[in-house]
Amino acid sequence: MKAVVCKAWGPPESLVLEDRPALEVEPGKVLVGMRAASVKFSDTLLIQNKYQTKPELPFIPGGEVTGVIKAVGTGVQGWKVGDRVSAQTSYGGFAEEVLADPEKLSAIPDSIDFASAAGLSNAYGTSYHALVDRGQLKAGETLLVLGASGGVGLAAVEIGKILGAKVIACASTEEKLAVCREHGADATINYDQEDMRARVKEITQGKGVDVVYDPVGGSYSELALRDMKWGGRFLVIGFAAGDIPKIPLNLPLIKGCSVVGVWVGAFSKRDPAHHRANVDQIWKWVAEGKIKPHISGKYPIEQAADALTALMTRKVAGKVVLVNEG
């Protein structure tokens, strides 16, 4: 099978495409033939040894795939060969085959294709956990999403609308903001060309926002925190800008607001039943047509480095996936 391997920490072009022996199913595992693999910004950090988890070298990146079950190990119940599934794998996804734990599988509705389904459990799972569990976003509240055109950002826009919030989407180009509006954003801010704080004040009539969803970090975090309402919740998702901001702690004090960390990977391990319930709700919304993933690019497995570079250079809106026709 073909596999993309990280043998040394470095940029995407340092990854190696290898031909490896086909995998054999193991007891308690399921063998999935990959049809699509989610490419995430965290993958760009992982291969450079800049992420909070650090796998041992060599390893195959890719934490979530969709595909068809090829074999079922002894002791596994509830799954059979031929089932269409999404699998959360942590690593190993950038390959034509992957071994997965059965409890980390979700059935894919027939109404959605493999590429569109790739990354849903992770991107939408992150945003669901952030907005529902950590941010306790309520109908009628105002949500400000930074980096709103990215994979998790666009998921936050959609989930925010499902929950009944007014959603303000922030991104760096008009093209990206157009995608946000297509997915339900009530108002948009081009923070490369507009004064973000002035626009938030204008949109909210000076009242500020209840929840900030921040997967970006950098210089916009403090600006967004200053736009919080009393009792608001600032959700720390990640640092796509590269810089981890240093927040003046007097701001949460005078705003009476909370700064809340969100790490769905740790959450899913500490409370797997709760995470499973969240993912099940997401797939229910998919089946109901309430979630419509946006894909910017599909790349064959041989072009994994190009897919990662597209993410690093901010050239995409929504999701990027590797595809394998199989």
N, C-alpha and C positions, 0 to 999 in steps of 0.2 A: 504494500500500500504506500501511497505518497503521504509524506508528513513534513510539516514545517517545524524545524528544530532550532531552539535557541541553545547554542553551544558556548557562547561567551556573551557577557553583558555588552549591549551596544544598540545602535540605531536599527531600524527595520532592515536596512540593506545587509546587515550582518547575519541575518537568519539564513539557515541552510535548508534547501529542499532535499529530502532523502527518500530513497525507496527502501521500505522496511518490510519484514515478513508480515503477512496477514495476521491479525490478532485472533486468539482463540478465547472463547468465552470461559469465564471462571465461575466456580460455584458462588451463588448469591449475587451474580452480576448479569447484566444484559449487554449484548454486543449490538451496537447501533451503526448502521451504515450512514455516514454523514451525507446529507443533501445540502445543508446550509449551516454555516457557523457564524455566529455574531462576532463582529470585530469591534472592540470597545476601546475607549481612550485609556482605560486602566491597563490594557494589553501593551500600549506604547510605553507605559511606565514600568510594567513588569519586566519587559525584556531589557530595560536599562538599569535594573536593580534600584528603582526609585519608588516602588510601591510598598505599602505597609506589610504585605506578605512577600516572602522571598523564597521561592522554590530552589531546590538544588539543581545545578547544571549537570547534564543537559536536560532540557524539558521541552515539551510541545505546548505552546501557548493555546489559548482558546478555552473559555469557561462555559460556553453554552452552544449546543448544536441542535439541529432538527434533522430527522431522518427516519429510517425504517428499521425496525428490529430485525436483525439477521439471525440471532441465536439467543436462547434463554438458558442461563445456568441453572444447575440443580438447586432446588430450594426456593426458586423464585415463583411467586404466584401472581396472578392478575394480569400478566403480560404474555403475548404470544408473538411468534414470528410473523412479520408483515404489518404489525401495528405502526401507525404514524405517531411519532413522539417528539417531544422536546426534552432534552436532557441537560441538566446542570452538572458540569463535570469538574469545575475548578481549573483543571489543565487538560491537555490532550485533544482539544477540539479542532485544531488546525491540522486535521488528518482525515483520511478517507474512512477510517473506522475508529470507534472509541468505545471503551468499556465504561458502563454507567451503573450507578446504584439504582435499583428499582424504585426506591422511595424518592429519588430525585427526578423521576420521569413525570411528564404530563402528556395526556393524549391531545393530539392536535385535531381540532374540528375539521371536517372535510371542506368547510367553506373557506379555509385559509391555506395559502401555498407555503411551502417550506421556507422560502426566503423571508416572507413577511412574518412568519412565526418565529424566526431566529431572533433571540435576544429579548423576547417578550417577558419571560420569567424574570430576567435580571433587570433590564431597564425599567420595565413597568413595576416589577417587584420592589426595586429601590424607591421609586416615586410613590408607590402605594404605602410602603412602610413609613416613608418620610412624612407624607401628608396626613395619613390616617392615624398611625400609631404614635408618631413622634410630634407632629405638628397639630394634630387634632383639629384639622381644618373643617369649618362648618359652613353650611349653606348660607349665603349672604355675606360672607367675609371676603376680603380682598387678598389675593395671592400675587406676589411679585416673583417672577421666575427669571433668574439670570441664566445666560447661556441657553435660552429657551429653544433654540433650533437644534441643539444636540440631541443625542439619543435619549438620555434621561430627562433633559429639559423639556423636550416635546412630549414625553410621557407625562410629565408633571402638568403641562398645559391641558392635556386631554383628561387626566384624572381630576384635576381641579374643576374642570367644567362639569364632569359627571357628578361631582360632590356638590355642585351648586354654587361655587365661588365665582367672583369676578376675577378674571385672570389678566394680569399685565405681563406681556412677554417682552424680554429684552434680548437683543442680538445685535450683531455688528454690521449687517448689510440689509438693504431693503428686500433682496431676494430671500434671505433667511426669514425675515419678518413676515413675508407673504405666506411662507409655509406655516408659520405659527398661526396666522389668521385663518388659514384653511383648516387648521385643527382646533379652532375654537377660541383663540385668544380674543378677548374683548377690546384690548388696547395694546399698542406696541410702542417700544422705545428703541431707537437706533442709538446705542450709547457710544458709538464712534462719532456721531454727528450732532447729537442733542445733549443738552444738560439733563442728565438722568433725574436729579433731584427736583429740578424745576418741572419736568414732565410728570413725575409722580405726584407732586403737589397739585398740578393742574388736573390730572386725571381723577384724583381722589378728593378734589376740592379742599385740599389742605388737611385732610383727616389722616393720611398715611395708610400703611398697609398692615394687615393682621399677621400675614405669614410671608417670609422670604425663603425662597428655595435657591440655594447657592451651590452649584457644582463647579464654580469658576474660581473663586478666591481672588487674589490680586487686589487691585485698587478699588474695585467696585463693591467689595464686601462692606467696608466701613460706610460708604455712601448709602447703601441699601439699609444698613442697620440704623442709620440716622433718620430713615423714613418710616420707622416702625410706629405703630400705634401703641398706646399704653396696653401692656399685657400681651404684646405680640410674641411670635415665636420665630426665631431666626434659625433655619435648618442648614447645618454644615454638611454638604454632600461630598465635596471634593475640591481639588485645586487645579483645574484644567489650565489656568493661566500660568501655572508653574510656581507662583509665589504664595506662600502661606501667610495670610495677613495677620498683623498684630493689632488686635482690637483694643481701644481704650475701654477699660472696664467700667468707667463712669457712665458709659452709654447704656448698658443694661440696667444700671441703677436708676438713672433719671427717666428711662423709658418704662421701667417696670416690666421689662421684657426678658425672655429666656433665649439663651443661645444653646441649641440642641444638636448634639452629634448624631449622625446617621451613618451606620455601616451595616448594610444588609447582609454582608457575608458573615460577620460575627453573629448577628441576630439570628440568621438561619441555623447556625450551629447550636446556639444557646437555647433557642425555642423553635425547633423544627416543626412542631405541630401548628404553631401560630403562623409561621412562614408558609406552610403548605396551604393553610386556609386562605391566606392572602393571594397566593398564586392561583388557587382554584377560583377565587372571585375574578381575577384578571381574565382567566380563560373563559369564564362565563360572559364577561363583557365583550370579549372577542366574538364569541358565538352569537351574541345579540347585536353585533355590528356597532357597538358603542366605541370601540377602539379600532382605529385604522392606521396601522404602522406606515411610516413614510421611509422609503428606501432611496438613498442617494446614489448608491453604487453597488453593483454586483461584480465580484472579481473571482476568477478561477483560483484554485488553491495555489497554483504556481505564482500568482501575483499577490500573495499575502503581504509582501513588503510594500507594494504600491498602495494597498488598502490602508495599512497602518500609517503610511506617510500622508495620505489624504486626510486622515483624522488629525494628525499632528499639525498640519498646515492649515487647519480650519477651512477646508474646501468642501465640507459636506454639511447637509442638514438632515436630521433624522439619523437613520442607521446605515451602516456599511456591512455587507456580508460577503463571506466566501461561499462560493457555490460549487457543488460537485454533482454532476448529472447522474453519476453512479451506474 
